[in-house]
Amino acid sequence: MDMRKQVGRNVQNFGLASGLTQEQLAEKSGHSQQYISGLERGTRNLTVVSLFELAQALKVAPVDLIAPESDNFDEVVIEASKSGLLCGATGGDMR
């Protein structure tokens, strides 16, 4: 899989799991909504600094955003849920 698409899916999945809209994630990370949208579509290249800023906004480790989504998404969401970091959104929530 293309790394940009993989990161985009992870950003989108963690954003949905956190209950954040693209606009909210943009505000928390210091990026525009258009940038977040491009990332989620896999059309933007991510810098290391942006990776770190997004991870902080999503309350995950930077490596969680670049890992294959099936590797650790469920574990991270479960742990974040236990610690009260997630707002309770489900994968079916729309932005």
C-alpha positions, 0 to 999 in steps of 0.5 A: 500500500502507498504510505500516504494512503496508509497514513491517511487511513490511520489519521482518519480512523484515529480521528473518527475514534476520537470523535474529532471532525476534520475541522477540530483536528485541524484546529488542534494540530495547527493545520488547515481542514484542507490539509487534513482532508488531503492527508486522509485522501492520501494526496499529501506528503507528511513531514516529521513535524506534521506527523508529530503534531497530528499524533499529539492532537490525536493523543497517539504515538507518531508510530501509530499513524505510520503503522499498518492500520490492522497492526495496532489500531484496535489496541490503541483505541482500547487503551485510549478508551480505558484512559478516557482519551476518546469521546466514544465515536464509532467507526460509523460516524460521519464527518 
